[in-house]
Amino acid sequence: MSNPVKLSVIYYSSTGVGTEIANTLVAEAEAAGAEVRLRRVPELAPDAAIDSNPAWRANVEATRSVPEATPDDVVWADAVIFGSPTRFGNIASQLKQFIDTLGGQWAQGQLADKIYSGFTSSSTAHGGQESTLLALYNTFHHFGGIVVAPGFTDGAKFADGNPYGTSHVDAQGANKVDDVTRAAAAVQARRVVAIARALKNGQAS
């Protein structure tokens, strides 16, 4: 029997939407037979900003037990799913800062030939979700990675309408993560694990 796919889910979430999506991805990937690491990137915002939004503070406190990501979590993995809310159509500075620490691993070729995918959320409909994922995917091309988007490979993806990754509109906190988003995340997790497994088995043979 082949070794299980090693997957890292590395994300930033301010008010908890990304945390919920990340947890769904982890559960679905584990159900598909993967060994999974869930990691959050460090928070860069000052306490004054965090305390101005009760949901932000609640998420910070609720995720303290989630280990912070390190470069090893990317090097270790056969596949990595990165997640970030959209910030003006791009990824959040917190996730960008972590990615920018990977230069040494990139220079050594340790980030190449892995599967990569992404997820996001926004407060408003559309809200830069697709451009955020495409901006994230630019990084994977520089890594020499293999981008695996969910596409419209399953009926659940027509419901959430984003072929680039999983995305959710939280409408300023009024629209909680629902079954549509969870189903989309399940499609993405299973597809990433399946293709990473096929690649891993092919390389082994």
C-alpha positions as a Markdown table, in Angstrom:
| # | Residue | x | y | z |
|---|---|---|---|---|
| 1 | Met | 0.0 | 0.0 | 0.0 |
| 2 | Ser | 1.3 | 3.4 | -0.9 |
| 3 | Asn | 2.1 | 6.0 | 1.7 |
| 4 | Pro | -0.7 | 8.5 | 2.4 |
| 5 | Val | -0.7 | 11.9 | 0.8 |
| 6 | Lys | 0.7 | 14.5 | 3.1 |
| 7 | Leu | -1.4 | 17.7 | 2.9 |
| 8 | Ser | -0.8 | 21.0 | 4.7 |
| 9 | Val | -3.7 | 23.5 | 5.0 |
| 10 | Ile | -2.1 | 26.8 | 5.7 |
| 11 | Tyr | -4.4 | 29.8 | 6.1 |
| 12 | Tyr | -5.1 | 33.3 | 7.5 |
| 13 | Ser | -8.5 | 34.2 | 8.9 |
| 14 | Ser | -9.5 | 37.3 | 10.8 |
| 15 | Thr | -13.2 | 36.7 | 11.8 |
| 16 | Gly | -13.3 | 32.9 | 11.5 |
| 17 | Val | -14.8 | 32.3 | 8.0 |
| 18 | Gly | -11.4 | 31.0 | 6.7 |
| 19 | Thr | -11.0 | 28.9 | 9.9 |
| 20 | Glu | -14.3 | 27.1 | 9.2 |
| 21 | Ile | -13.4 | 26.5 | 5.6 |
| 22 | Ala | -10.0 | 25.2 | 6.6 |
| 23 | Asn | -11.5 | 22.8 | 9.1 |
| 24 | Thr | -13.8 | 21.4 | 6.4 |
| 25 | Leu | -10.9 | 20.9 | 4.1 |
| 26 | Val | -9.0 | 19.1 | 6.8 |
| 27 | Ala | -11.9 | 16.8 | 7.6 |
| 28 | Glu | -12.6 | 15.9 | 4.0 |
| 29 | Ala | -8.9 | 15.3 | 3.2 |
| 30 | Glu | -8.5 | 13.0 | 6.2 |
| 31 | Ala | -11.7 | 11.2 | 5.1 |
| 32 | Ala | -10.0 | 10.7 | 1.7 |
| 33 | Gly | -7.0 | 9.1 | 3.4 |
| 34 | Ala | -4.6 | 12.0 | 3.7 |
| 35 | Glu | -2.3 | 12.9 | 6.5 |
| 36 | Val | -3.0 | 16.5 | 7.2 |
| 37 | Arg | -1.4 | 19.4 | 9.0 |
| 38 | Leu | -3.6 | 22.4 | 9.8 |
| 39 | Arg | -1.6 | 25.6 | 10.3 |
| 40 | Arg | -2.4 | 29.3 | 10.7 |
| 41 | Val | 0.0 | 32.0 | 9.8 |
| 42 | Pro | 0.9 | 34.6 | 12.4 |
| 43 | Glu | -1.4 | 37.6 | 13.0 |
| 44 | Leu | 0.3 | 40.9 | 12.2 |
| 45 | Ala | -2.5 | 43.3 | 13.2 |
| 46 | Pro | -2.2 | 45.3 | 16.5 |
| 47 | Asp | -4.5 | 44.4 | 19.4 |
| 48 | Ala | -6.3 | 47.7 | 19.0 |
| 49 | Ala | -7.5 | 46.7 | 15.5 |
| 50 | Ile | -8.4 | 43.2 | 16.6 |
| 51 | Asp | -10.3 | 44.4 | 19.6 |
| 52 | Ser | -12.3 | 46.8 | 17.4 |
| 53 | Asn | -14.2 | 43.7 | 16.0 |
| 54 | Pro | -15.5 | 41.2 | 18.5 |
| 55 | Ala | -15.6 | 38.4 | 15.9 |
| 56 | Trp | -11.9 | 39.1 | 15.1 |
| 57 | Arg | -10.9 | 38.8 | 18.8 |
| 58 | Ala | -13.1 | 35.7 | 19.2 |
| 59 | Asn | -11.4 | 34.0 | 16.3 |
| 60 | Val | -7.9 | 34.9 | 17.6 |
| 61 | Glu | -8.7 | 33.3 | 21.0 |
| 62 | Ala | -10.5 | 30.3 | 19.5 |
| 63 | Thr | -7.5 | 29.4 | 17.2 |
| 64 | Arg | -4.6 | 29.8 | 19.7 |
| 65 | Ser | -4.2 | 26.1 | 19.8 |
| 66 | Val | -3.7 | 25.8 | 16.1 |
| 67 | Pro | 0.1 | 25.7 | 15.4 |
| 68 | Glu | 1.6 | 28.5 | 13.5 |
| 69 | Ala | 2.9 | 27.6 | 10.1 |
| 70 | Thr | 6.6 | 27.2 | 9.4 |
| 71 | Pro | 8.4 | 26.6 | 6.1 |
| 72 | Asp | 8.8 | 22.9 | 7.0 |
| 73 | Asp | 5.0 | 22.6 | 6.7 |
| 74 | Val | 5.3 | 23.4 | 3.0 |
| 75 | Val | 8.5 | 21.3 | 2.4 |
| 76 | Trp | 6.9 | 18.3 | 4.2 |
| 77 | Ala | 3.8 | 18.3 | 2.2 |
| 78 | Asp | 2.9 | 16.6 | -1.1 |
| 79 | Ala | 0.1 | 19.2 | -1.5 |
| 80 | Val | -0.7 | 22.5 | 0.1 |
| 81 | Ile | -4.0 | 24.4 | 0.2 |
| 82 | Phe | -3.5 | 28.0 | 1.2 |
| 83 | Gly | -6.4 | 30.2 | 2.3 |
| 84 | Ser | -6.9 | 34.0 | 2.8 |
| 85 | Pro | -9.7 | 36.5 | 2.8 |
| 86 | Thr | -9.6 | 38.9 | -0.1 |
| 87 | Arg | -8.0 | 42.2 | 0.6 |
| 88 | Phe | -8.6 | 44.6 | -2.3 |
| 89 | Gly | -8.6 | 41.7 | -4.7 |
| 90 | Asn | -5.4 | 40.2 | -3.3 |
| 91 | Ile | -4.3 | 38.0 | -0.4 |
| 92 | Ala | -4.1 | 39.3 | 3.1 |
| 93 | Ser | -0.7 | 40.7 | 4.2 |
| 94 | Gln | -0.5 | 38.0 | 6.9 |
| 95 | Leu | -0.4 | 35.2 | 4.4 |
| 96 | Lys | 1.8 | 37.1 | 2.0 |
| 97 | Gln | 4.3 | 37.7 | 4.8 |
| 98 | Phe | 4.5 | 33.9 | 5.5 |
| 99 | Ile | 4.9 | 33.2 | 1.8 |
| 100 | Asp | 7.7 | 35.8 | 1.6 |
| 101 | Thr | 9.7 | 33.7 | 4.2 |
| 102 | Leu | 9.9 | 30.8 | 1.8 |
| 103 | Gly | 12.7 | 32.2 | -0.4 |
| 104 | Gly | 15.3 | 29.9 | 1.0 |
| 105 | Gln | 13.2 | 26.8 | 0.3 |
| 106 | Trp | 12.3 | 28.1 | -3.1 |
| 107 | Ala | 16.0 | 28.6 | -4.0 |
| 108 | Gln | 16.7 | 25.0 | -3.1 |
| 109 | Gly | 13.9 | 23.7 | -5.2 |
| 110 | Gln | 12.0 | 22.4 | -2.2 |
| 111 | Leu | 8.7 | 23.9 | -3.2 |
| 112 | Ala | 8.6 | 22.6 | -6.7 |
| 113 | Asp | 6.6 | 19.6 | -8.0 |
| 114 | Lys | 3.9 | 19.8 | -5.3 |
| 115 | Ile | 0.2 | 20.2 | -5.7 |
| 116 | Tyr | -1.1 | 23.7 | -4.7 |
| 117 | Ser | -4.7 | 25.1 | -4.4 |
| 118 | Gly | -6.4 | 27.9 | -2.6 |
| 119 | Phe | -9.6 | 29.2 | -0.9 |
| 120 | Thr | -10.9 | 32.6 | 0.0 |
| 121 | Ser | -13.8 | 34.7 | 1.3 |
| 122 | Ser | -15.1 | 38.3 | 1.1 |
| 123 | Ser | -17.6 | 40.5 | 2.8 |
| 124 | Thr | -19.4 | 41.3 | -0.4 |
| 125 | Ala | -20.7 | 39.3 | -3.4 |
| 126 | His | -17.8 | 38.8 | -5.9 |
| 127 | Gly | -15.6 | 41.2 | -3.8 |
| 128 | Gly | -12.4 | 40.2 | -5.5 |
| 129 | Gln | -12.6 | 36.4 | -4.7 |
| 130 | Glu | -11.4 | 35.2 | -8.1 |
| 131 | Ser | -8.7 | 37.8 | -8.5 |
| 132 | Thr | -7.4 | 36.8 | -5.0 |
| 133 | Leu | -7.1 | 33.2 | -5.9 |
| 134 | Leu | -5.5 | 34.0 | -9.3 |
| 135 | Ala | -3.0 | 36.3 | -7.5 |
| 136 | Leu | -2.2 | 33.5 | -5.1 |
| 137 | Tyr | -1.7 | 31.1 | -7.9 |
| 138 | Asn | 0.9 | 33.4 | -9.5 |
| 139 | Thr | 3.1 | 32.4 | -6.5 |
| 140 | Phe | 2.6 | 28.7 | -7.2 |
| 141 | His | 3.9 | 29.2 | -10.8 |
| 142 | His | 7.1 | 30.7 | -9.3 |
| 143 | Phe | 7.4 | 27.7 | -7.0 |
| 144 | Gly | 7.3 | 25.4 | -9.9 |
| 145 | Gly | 4.2 | 23.9 | -8.4 |
| 146 | Ile | 1.2 | 22.2 | -10.0 |
| 147 | Val | -2.0 | 24.2 | -9.5 |
| 148 | Val | -5.1 | 22.1 | -8.9 |
| 149 | Ala | -8.2 | 24.1 | -9.0 |
| 150 | Pro | -11.6 | 22.3 | -8.4 |
| 151 | Gly | -13.0 | 23.6 | -11.6 |
| 152 | Phe | -16.6 | 22.6 | -12.4 |
| 153 | Thr | -15.8 | 18.9 | -12.0 |
| 154 | Asp | -18.7 | 18.3 | -9.6 |
| 155 | Gly | -22.2 | 19.6 | -9.4 |
| 156 | Ala | -21.5 | 21.2 | -6.0 |
| 157 | Lys | -19.1 | 23.6 | -7.7 |
| 158 | Phe | -21.9 | 25.0 | -9.8 |
| 159 | Ala | -23.7 | 26.0 | -6.6 |
| 160 | Asp | -20.8 | 28.1 | -5.2 |
| 161 | Gly | -19.9 | 29.2 | -8.7 |
| 162 | Asn | -16.1 | 29.5 | -8.3 |
| 163 | Pro | -14.0 | 27.1 | -10.4 |
| 164 | Tyr | -10.7 | 28.6 | -9.1 |
| 165 | Gly | -11.2 | 27.4 | -5.5 |
| 166 | Thr | -13.6 | 27.5 | -2.6 |
| 167 | Ser | -15.0 | 30.9 | -1.7 |
| 168 | His | -17.6 | 32.3 | 0.6 |
| 169 | Val | -19.4 | 35.6 | 0.9 |
| 170 | Asp | -20.0 | 36.4 | 4.6 |
| 171 | Ala | -21.9 | 39.6 | 4.2 |
| 172 | Gln | -20.3 | 41.4 | 7.1 |
| 173 | Gly | -20.8 | 38.3 | 9.3 |
| 174 | Ala | -24.5 | 37.9 | 8.5 |
| 175 | Asn | -23.9 | 34.9 | 6.1 |
| 176 | Lys | -22.3 | 32.0 | 8.0 |
| 177 | Val | -20.4 | 29.3 | 6.3 |
| 178 | Asp | -23.1 | 27.0 | 4.9 |
| 179 | Asp | -23.6 | 23.7 | 3.3 |
| 180 | Val | -22.9 | 25.2 | -0.2 |
| 181 | Thr | -19.5 | 26.3 | 0.9 |
| 182 | Arg | -18.8 | 23.1 | 2.8 |
| 183 | Ala | -19.7 | 21.0 | -0.2 |
| 184 | Ala | -17.4 | 23.1 | -2.5 |
| 185 | Ala | -14.6 | 22.6 | 0.0 |
| 186 | Ala | -15.2 | 18.9 | 0.1 |
| 187 | Val | -14.9 | 18.8 | -3.7 |
| 188 | Gln | -11.7 | 20.7 | -3.6 |
| 189 | Ala | -10.1 | 18.6 | -0.8 |
| 190 | Arg | -11.0 | 15.3 | -2.5 |
| 191 | Arg | -9.6 | 16.5 | -5.9 |
| 192 | Val | -6.4 | 17.8 | -4.4 |
| 193 | Val | -5.8 | 14.5 | -2.5 |
| 194 | Ala | -6.7 | 12.4 | -5.5 |
| 195 | Ile | -4.3 | 14.2 | -7.9 |
| 196 | Ala | -1.6 | 14.4 | -5.3 |
| 197 | Arg | -1.9 | 10.7 | -4.7 |
| 198 | Ala | -1.7 | 10.0 | -8.5 |
| 199 | Leu | 1.4 | 12.1 | -8.8 |
| 200 | Lys | 3.0 | 10.6 | -5.8 |
| 201 | Asn | 2.3 | 7.0 | -6.9 |
| 202 | Gly | 3.6 | 7.9 | -10.4 |
| 203 | Gln | 6.8 | 9.4 | -9.1 |
| 204 | Ala | 7.3 | 6.3 | -6.9 |
| 205 | Ser | 7.1 | 4.0 | -9.8 |
